[in-house]
Amino acid sequence: MNSSALLPLMVMLVQLWPCSPTMEKHSAQNTDWSFTVVQRVKRGWLWEPFFATEEQISPVPVYVGQLKSDLDKQDGNLKYVLTGEGAGSIFVIDEYNGKIYVTQKLDREKKPFYTLRAQAINRSTQLPVEPESVFIIKVQDVNDHEPQFLDGPYVATVPEMSPEGTSVIQVTATDGDDPSYGNSARLIYSLIQGQPYFSVEPKTGVIRMASQMDRETKDQYLVIIQAKDMVGQPGAFSATATVTINLSDINDNPPKFQQRLYYMSVSEESPVGTTIGKIFAEDSDIGENAAMNYSIEGDSSDVFDIITNNETQEGIILLKKTVDYESKRRYSIQAKVVNKYIDERFLKEEPFEDKTIVKINVEDADEPPVFTSENYVMEIVEGAMSGSLVGVVTARDPDDDDSPVRYTIVQSMPLKRLFSINEHNGTIITTKPLDREIAPWHNITVTATETRNPEKISEANVYVQVLNVNDNAPEFPKYYETFVCENAVSGRLIQTISAVDQDDSAEGHHFYFSLSQEATNNSHFTLKDNQDNTAGIFTGKSGFKRQEQVFLYLPILIKDNGTPPLTSTNTLTVTVCDCDTEVNTFYCRYGAFMYSLGLSTEALVAVLACILILLVFFLAIVTIRQQKKKSPFSEKIEEFRENIVSYDDEGGGEEDTEAFDISALRTRTVMRTHRPRKKVTSEIHSLYRQSLQVGPDSAIFRQFISEKLEEANADPTVPPYDSLQTYAFEGTGSLAGSLSSLGSNTSDADQNYDYLADWGPHFKQLAGMYTSHRSVGD
């Protein structure tokens, strides 16, 4: 056979069925499975049906089919060879007759088909007598998988009272078998539990409402759904799923009062806002569907109010206005409740509201007296004599017994001297004249007390306004410092004046300015009324003489617009100044003051100079005392190295740096032994710092000290003694002389300190320390 003769492709669809216990090894007629073979026959290969099944459990190989070449003479000269997927392990071939067997269990879900190659070889020549041919074996499916609900358990929610047929939820099961072959994967759904409330569509698994259900009767249902493969035929596998279906609430129930009549009571002394009682309406719904609002119908809504407690859904009745037992002792109100959110679908059945009656009794209480008004406003003219009538307050006992009332004034101590009240009839009078300029208003608290029960007290506020009387004349608002130059010309403005009035004017103050008759006759100054409550003072002539008169007095009349008008005379003092081109106000002010004391300008300068000298002297004394307070001794005895030198030279001032002879500091008797240069430098720095503390803040002084210090530091041959000079202040010097040890080069052992005992009590401690030190050294 030429190479163009190809082995036909055989596709075998093997449907998996359980093997029969009586099945023979090679007999297709005794098997419990079915198969379909699509076969094309050409010259060269002869095909016989193959048999293979998934889930094969037989311990011996199972015959599948046979390969046969048309060149096979049945003499055993041909050898059949099988290669490809599973050849030699899963599938084996009888090399003599070409029969194929399956030796292992097949699982279509793991591998649905196998690709194999067949070849026929001449045993003698070992050459193929047929070209190699490829064929595919498809494993036929058998029902070996159960349905599964992978998404279970299910939970669904559907509104209560939903109409029949409403979709609730869809459940879905899966089957691992081949859905394209046979019925192994064809599922059907059924309802095992949940009738008659629910139903399920057999093919889709959609659960639907089978009837209307009320959540208030039952709010949760447990539904069991079964899924069967093989379209529910006998021998099919099945699985179940549980579906929990909750009914959600809708507002299908109106609120209902538990009682048709409520009884409550309230005391007449209860304040506004007092809780009187609670009412409650039941609603079978939940959540916002049970939310409700309470209200009061009728005229009683102005006395009582009702609010809703959103947590408990109770209606709380409150007192909106105080009640009076003597006026009305019983109230009957109608309360209504209605849902906040209403479902219009149920309005046609019944109104979603309810009503009830609440009867409220007013309880009698011993009430305090009641004023005819909470606040009284009274008026009185200022200056009215003591005992003048201010007004009358009235209070009464609202109770039936009508107890008498006693009036008193509660006020601070000063006010007790201003007003008094008749405790029987509430008449208020003044105890002294009132001044509006001191206090235009007075606030009084009046109490009314029951005489039979003093604990019952009430208060009222009385506001007394003091009416104005024009009893204050206008005056200058301040003291005017007015100056005029000797060389002033006529008509120059020297001062602008104004006025104030302590009285109150309803129309506003208006002042009129003029010069007195005496000033009018004097031609020194003139006045111009500006008609705006100000006036200008002008010079009436040219030239003034300070030597003749330093102060000029100008009487000015000021009149107000009160009824009757009042006039006052105010004197303006004008100081004559010796001016140049510009007026020196400071000099003129104080020059006038000194002139009034009888001092000339020269005397004024001398007084100021004396004051300045005394101030400098005082500062110098304070500085000296501060320096004396500083202790010149250390706590350790070995640190005392002071030599005492006395000199009485008086300095010549700040400019005199050589006013005294310092040669005494350099005598042989006070010379000290030579010290290291390092200590000399540190001592100079210390003295320099002290000089800055006690000396004046003078740049020249500091520069001089700095130069001396720099000179001493730069010269290493300078003897170890220093010169200390003070320029901070001028003084008479100390009787004790200098205590400085600067320049001393002798030891303490060579000096005699016995003379310290003669210096008095101030140096007693110093004498004792040096005397004892010397004794020890000796």
Secondary structure as GFF3:
##gff-version 3
##sequence-region A 1 778
A	DSSP	beta_strand	11	14	.	.	.	ID=ss1
A	DSSP	beta_strand	35	38	.	.	.	ID=ss2
A	DSSP	beta_strand	45	48	.	.	.	ID=ss3
A	DSSP	beta_strand	62	69	.	.	.	ID=ss4
A	DSSP	beta_strand	78	84	.	.	.	ID=ss5
A	DSSP	beta_strand	91	93	.	.	.	ID=ss6
A	DSSP	beta_strand	99	102	.	.	.	ID=ss7
A	DSSP	beta_strand	113	122	.	.	.	ID=ss8
A	DSSP	beta_strand	133	138	.	.	.	ID=ss9
A	DSSP	beta_strand	154	159	.	.	.	ID=ss10
A	DSSP	beta_strand	167	170	.	.	.	ID=ss11
A	DSSP	beta_strand	188	193	.	.	.	ID=ss12
A	DSSP	beta_strand	198	200	.	.	.	ID=ss13
A	DSSP	beta_strand	206	209	.	.	.	ID=ss14
A	DSSP	beta_strand	220	228	.	.	.	ID=ss15
A	DSSP	three_ten_helix	230	232	.	.	.	ID=ss16
A	DSSP	beta_strand	238	248	.	.	.	ID=ss17
A	DSSP	beta_strand	256	257	.	.	.	ID=ss18
A	DSSP	beta_strand	261	267	.	.	.	ID=ss19
A	DSSP	beta_strand	275	282	.	.	.	ID=ss20
A	DSSP	three_ten_helix	287	290	.	.	.	ID=ss21
A	DSSP	beta_strand	292	297	.	.	.	ID=ss22
A	DSSP	three_ten_helix	299	302	.	.	.	ID=ss23
A	DSSP	beta_strand	304	309	.	.	.	ID=ss24
A	DSSP	beta_strand	314	319	.	.	.	ID=ss25
A	DSSP	beta_strand	330	339	.	.	.	ID=ss26
A	DSSP	three_ten_helix	344	346	.	.	.	ID=ss27
A	DSSP	beta_strand	353	363	.	.	.	ID=ss28
A	DSSP	beta_strand	370	371	.	.	.	ID=ss29
A	DSSP	beta_strand	375	381	.	.	.	ID=ss30
A	DSSP	beta_strand	389	392	.	.	.	ID=ss31
A	DSSP	beta_strand	395	396	.	.	.	ID=ss32
A	DSSP	beta_strand	405	410	.	.	.	ID=ss33
A	DSSP	alpha_helix	413	416	.	.	.	ID=ss34
A	DSSP	beta_strand	419	421	.	.	.	ID=ss35
A	DSSP	beta_strand	427	430	.	.	.	ID=ss36
A	DSSP	beta_strand	441	450	.	.	.	ID=ss37
A	DSSP	beta_strand	457	467	.	.	.	ID=ss38
A	DSSP	beta_strand	482	485	.	.	.	ID=ss39
A	DSSP	beta_strand	493	498	.	.	.	ID=ss40
A	DSSP	beta_strand	512	515	.	.	.	ID=ss41
A	DSSP	alpha_helix	517	521	.	.	.	ID=ss42
A	DSSP	beta_strand	525	529	.	.	.	ID=ss43
A	DSSP	beta_strand	534	539	.	.	.	ID=ss44
A	DSSP	beta_strand	551	559	.	.	.	ID=ss45
A	DSSP	beta_strand	567	577	.	.	.	ID=ss46
A	DSSP	alpha_helix	585	596	.	.	.	ID=ss47
A	DSSP	alpha_helix	601	629	.	.	.	ID=ss48
A	DSSP	three_ten_helix	637	639	.	.	.	ID=ss49
A	DSSP	three_ten_helix	663	666	.	.	.	ID=ss50
A	DSSP	three_ten_helix	668	670	.	.	.	ID=ss51
A	DSSP	alpha_helix	677	694	.	.	.	ID=ss52
A	DSSP	alpha_helix	699	714	.	.	.	ID=ss53
A	DSSP	three_ten_helix	748	750	.	.	.	ID=ss54
A	DSSP	three_ten_helix	754	759	.	.	.	ID=ss55
A	DSSP	three_ten_helix	761	763	.	.	.	ID=ss56
A	DSSP	alpha_helix	764	777	.	.	.	ID=ss57
###
